[in-house]
Amino acid sequence: MSKSSHILRSGIHTNNSSKNRTTVAVEPSTVHNSEGAAALIPKQNALHNCFAAVPRGAEELAAAELGTLGLCDAKPGKGGVAFSTDRAGLYRANLWLRTASRVLVQLSQFPCAGPSELYAGVHDIAWQNLITPDMTLAVDCSLRDSALTHSGFVALKTKDAIVDRIREACGSRPNVDTASPDVRINVHLHKNVCTVSLDSSGDSLDRRGYRLERNEAPLRETLAAAVVALTGWDGSIPLADPMCGSGTIPVEAALVAAHMPPGLQRSFGFQRWLDFDKALWDKICSDAEAGIRRLPVGLVTGYDLDNRALLLAGRNTSKAGLEGQIHFFHAALQEFRPEGDKGVVIINPPYGKRLGEEEDLRELYCQIGDIMKKYCRGWTGYVLTGNLELAKYIGLKASRRYVLYNGAIECRLLKYDLY
């Protein structure tokens, strides 16, 4: 016999027993599932306060993406974008966001200068309405400018408060599963203010599900998507990557041109939540699939000298649902000859961060400049690099410079108008 499921209805209120603590109200309406067990289901139009975590430099891009999804109150800030949405908007954000790494749903925010305040603030949340004893959980933690400085301790204290609250309500407690939990909780401490959220994404959103293997120094999918977005490319003209590696930039570009959501090949954390609405999710996915278009021959191309990388690129393209729509060629950079009078060429060369590599790469950057000058007239060139000294050897004047981060490496996306 199925147990009753207690599901969260979002709505922010101030808990009168805990001054200065903002928590989520639980005001469910009772319905019955197919097995006859009572379930507490939130109204679908209830709003969630959300935060899309975004690689540094891509915050405005993510806000624009949310706007195209109809979430027009998005407020970009350092490291992400705050917005509010209903359940359908939350599902669409996870499915469609190309530049964000996670979508968090805020549960509570409270002052926190020590372990006792942390425990009390977390314990005050009605976790038994979100997690049953037979589910698993994990806690992620980030700290900045706060009295508590050990992330491992904060995560452990948070976990203790959660399982204690569930044990008190249910008589038993859930287990921890750091690899693949049913519910992932995010704790963020900044200047002694603690924000507790549910991670609706599960695995990071850069893990689209199409890249089965990762070659040396791969470009993260979210960063590749940010690069494509900054070029303004919309699929109306050709796009070429002369050093495509395992094909991340061409695939991300092709997903845009095909109107294909990047999350179509993967699952999400919210699908394990007690209030998961499968019918709503299936409708959102089917609507997205109905809008996908097939790309014309030659619209997106990639070139590389590494046969193994090209093999991976082909496999990744097929896994992404784009088989036969991106064309890869075995060719050295010097042999690159784009077809057409205009288009976009994107190059992500090595940065030369190891000792002695920079000198070896100078010739490569010179070749990039020569190729663009001689063979890419009428096109617009973009080079993503984390080494501005090497970029000088391109020998062209950049018309725009965009700041992006490849992990901890501060990079520039350099735009070249090629006449």
Residue pairs with C-beta under 8 A, 6 or more apart in sequence:
1 35
1 37
2 33
2 35
2 36
2 37
3 37
3 132
4 37
4 38
4 39
4 40
5 33
5 37
5 39
5 40
5 132
5 274
6 26
6 28
6 40
6 128
6 129
6 130
6 274
7 28
7 39
7 40
7 41
7 42
7 129
7 274
7 275
8 24
8 26
8 28
8 42
8 129
8 130
8 274
8 275
9 25
9 26
9 27
9 28
9 29
9 40
9 42
9 43
9 46
10 24
10 25
10 42
10 46
10 47
10 48
10 49
10 105
11 24
11 25
11 27
11 46
11 47
12 22
12 23
12 24
12 25
12 49
13 22
13 23
13 24
13 25
14 21
14 22
14 23
15 21
15 22
15 23
15 124
18 110
18 120
18 121
18 124
20 110
20 111
21 108
21 109
21 110
21 121
21 124
22 108
22 109
22 110
23 107
23 108
23 124
23 125
24 106
24 107
24 108
24 125
24 126
26 126
26 129
28 40
28 41
28 42
28 129
29 40
29 41
29 42
29 43
30 38
30 39
30 40
31 38
31 39
31 41
32 38
32 39
33 39
40 129
41 275
42 87
42 275
44 86
44 87
44 88
44 277
44 280
45 86
46 86
46 87
47 84
47 85
47 86
48 84
48 85
48 86
48 87
48 90
48 105
48 106
49 82
49 84
49 105
49 106
50 82
50 83
50 84
50 85
50 90
50 93
50 103
50 104
50 105
50 106
50 200
51 80
51 81
51 82
51 83
51 103
51 104
51 106
51 197
52 62
52 66
52 74
52 80
52 81
52 83
52 93
52 97
52 100
52 102
52 103
52 104
53 79
53 80
53 100
53 101
53 102
53 103
53 104
54 61
54 62
54 79
54 80
54 81
54 99
54 100
54 101
54 222
55 99
55 101
55 220
55 222
55 223
55 226
55 404
55 405
56 78
56 79
56 404
56 405
57 226
57 402
57 403
57 404
57 405
58 99
58 222
58 223
58 226
58 229
58 404
59 76
59 77
59 78
59 79
59 80
59 81
60 76
61 99
61 226
61 229
61 230
62 74
62 76
62 80
62 81
62 97
62 99
62 100
63 74
63 75
63 76
63 81
64 229
65 96
65 97
65 98
65 99
65 100
65 229
66 72
66 74
66 81
66 83
66 93
66 97
67 74
69 89
69 92
69 93
69 96
70 89
71 83
71 84
71 85
71 89
71 93
73 83
73 84
74 81
74 82
74 83
75 81
75 82
75 83
80 100
81 100
83 93
85 93
87 275
87 277
87 280
88 280
88 284
90 103
90 105
90 200
90 270
91 268
91 270
91 280
91 281
91 284
92 284
93 100
93 103
94 103
94 200
94 201
94 205
94 263
94 268
94 270
95 261
95 262
95 263
95 264
95 268
95 284
95 285
95 288
96 261
96 262
96 263
96 288
97 103
97 205
97 262
97 263
98 222
98 225
98 226
98 229
98 252
98 255
98 256
98 262
99 222
99 225
99 226
99 229
100 205
100 222
101 201
101 204
101 205
101 206
101 222
102 186
102 199
102 200
102 201
102 204
102 205
103 199
103 200
103 201
103 205
104 186
104 197
104 198
104 199
104 200
105 197
105 198
105 200
106 195
106 196
106 197
107 125
107 196
107 197
107 198
108 121
108 122
108 124
108 125
108 194
108 195
108 196
109 193
109 194
109 195
109 196
110 117
110 121
110 124
110 193
110 194
111 117
111 192
111 193
111 194
112 118
112 121
112 146
112 148
112 189
112 192
112 193
112 194
113 146
113 147
113 148
113 192
114 147
114 148
115 148
115 153
115 157
117 194
118 148
118 154
118 157
118 158
118 161
118 194
119 157
119 160
119 161
120 161
121 194
121 196
122 157
122 158
122 161
122 162
122 165
122 187
122 194
122 196
123 161
123 162
123 164
123 165
125 162
125 165
125 196
126 165
127 162
127 165
127 166
127 169
128 165
128 166
128 169
128 170
130 183
130 198
130 273
130 274
131 137
131 162
131 166
131 174
131 182
131 183
131 274
132 166
132 170
132 174
132 274
133 166
133 167
133 170
133 171
133 172
133 173
133 174
134 174
135 174
135 182
135 183
135 272
136 174
136 175
136 176
136 177
136 180
136 181
136 182
136 183
137 159
137 162
137 163
137 174
137 175
137 176
137 177
137 181
137 182
137 183
137 184
137 185
138 176
138 177
138 178
138 181
138 183
138 184
138 185
139 155
139 156
139 158
139 159
139 162
139 184
139 185
139 186
139 187
140 155
140 184
140 185
140 186
140 187
140 199
141 151
141 152
141 154
141 155
141 158
141 186
141 187
141 188
141 189
142 151
142 186
142 187
142 188
142 189
143 149
143 150
143 151
143 154
143 189
143 190
144 189
144 190
144 191
145 190
145 191
146 189
146 190
146 191
146 192
147 192
148 154
148 189
154 187
154 189
155 187
158 185
158 187
158 196
159 176
162 185
163 173
163 174
164 173
166 172
166 173
166 174
167 173
182 272
182 273
183 198
183 269
183 272
183 273
184 198
184 199
184 202
184 269
185 196
185 197
185 198
185 199
186 196
186 197
186 198
186 199
187 194
187 195
187 196
187 197
188 194
188 195
188 197
189 195
198 269
198 273
199 269
200 268
200 269
200 270
200 273
201 268
201 269
201 270
202 267
202 268
202 269
202 270
202 271
202 272
203 266
203 269
205 222
205 262
205 263
206 220
206 221
206 222
206 223
207 221
207 266
208 221
208 262
208 263
208 265
208 266
208 320
209 263
209 265
209 266
209 319
210 251
210 265
210 316
210 317
210 319
210 320
210 321
211 218
211 221
211 246
211 248
211 316
211 319
212 312
212 315
212 316
212 319
213 246
213 312
213 315
214 246
215 245
215 246
215 306
215 308
215 309
215 312
217 350
218 245
218 246
218 248
219 245
219 248
219 249
219 348
219 384
219 406
220 248
220 406
220 407
221 248
221 252
221 262
223 404
223 405
223 406
224 248
224 249
224 251
224 252
225 252
225 255
225 256
225 262
226 404
227 249
227 346
227 348
227 382
227 384
227 404
227 413
228 239
228 249
228 252
228 253
228 256
228 346
229 256
230 382
230 402
230 404
230 413
231 344
231 346
231 380
231 382
231 415
233 239
233 253
233 256
233 344
234 256
234 257
235 253
235 256
235 257
235 258
235 295
235 299
237 340
237 342
237 343
237 344
238 298
238 299
238 300
238 301
238 338
238 339
238 340
238 342
238 343
238 344
239 250
239 253
239 299
239 300
239 301
239 343
239 344
239 345
239 346
240 300
240 301
240 302
240 303
240 336
240 338
240 343
240 344
240 345
240 346
241 247
241 249
241 250
241 301
241 302
241 303
241 345
241 346
241 347
241 348
242 303
242 331
242 333
242 336
242 345
242 347
242 371
243 303
243 304
243 333
243 347
243 348
243 349
244 250
244 302
244 303
244 304
244 309
244 310
244 313
244 328
245 304
245 306
245 309
245 312
245 313
245 348
246 309
246 312
246 313
246 316
247 302
247 309
247 310
247 312
247 313
247 314
247 316
247 317
247 326
247 328
248 316
249 302
249 346
249 348
250 300
250 301
250 302
250 313
250 317
250 326
250 328
251 313
251 316
251 317
251 320
251 322
251 326
252 262
253 300
253 346
254 260
254 295
254 299
254 300
254 317
254 320
254 322
254 325
254 326
255 261
255 262
255 320
255 322
257 293
257 295
257 299
257 300
258 292
258 293
258 294
258 295
258 322
258 325
259 291
259 292
259 293
260 288
260 292
260 320
260 321
260 322
261 288
264 285
264 288
264 289
264 321
265 319
265 320
265 321
270 276
271 281
292 321
294 325
295 322
295 325
295 326
297 327
298 327
298 339
298 340
299 325
300 325
300 326
300 327
301 326
301 327
301 328
301 329
301 338
302 310
302 313
302 326
302 327
302 328
302 329
303 328
303 329
303 330
303 331
303 333
303 335
303 336
304 310
304 313
304 328
304 330
304 331
305 330
305 331
305 332
305 333
307 330
310 328
310 330
313 326
313 328
314 328
317 323
317 325
317 326
317 328
333 364
333 367
333 368
333 371
334 367
334 371
336 371
336 375
337 375
338 345
338 375
338 376
338 379
341 378
342 378
342 379
342 380
343 378
343 379
343 380
344 379
344 380
344 382
345 372
345 376
345 379
345 380
345 381
345 382
346 382
346 383
346 384
347 368
347 381
347 382
347 383
347 384
348 383
348 384
348 385
349 361
349 364
349 365
349 368
349 383
349 385
349 390
350 357
350 361
350 364
351 385
351 386
351 387
351 390
351 409
351 411
352 358
352 360
352 361
352 387
352 390
353 386
353 387
353 409
358 387
358 389
358 390
361 387
361 390
362 390
362 393
365 390
365 391
365 392
365 393
365 394
366 393
366 394
366 395
368 383
368 394
369 393
369 394
369 395
369 396
370 395
372 379
372 381
372 394
372 396
372 416
372 418
373 395
373 396
373 418
376 418
377 418
377 419
378 418
378 419
379 418
380 415
380 416
380 417
380 418
381 396
381 415
381 416
381 418
382 413
382 414
382 415
382 416
383 391
383 394
383 413
383 414
383 416
384 404
384 406
384 411
384 412
384 413
384 414
385 391
385 411
385 412
385 414
386 406
386 409
386 410
386 411
386 412
388 412
391 412
391 414
394 414
394 416
396 416
397 416
398 414
398 415
398 416
399 415
399 416
399 417
400 414
400 415
401 412
401 413
401 414
401 415
402 412
402 413
402 415
403 410
403 411
403 412
404 411
404 412
404 413
405 411
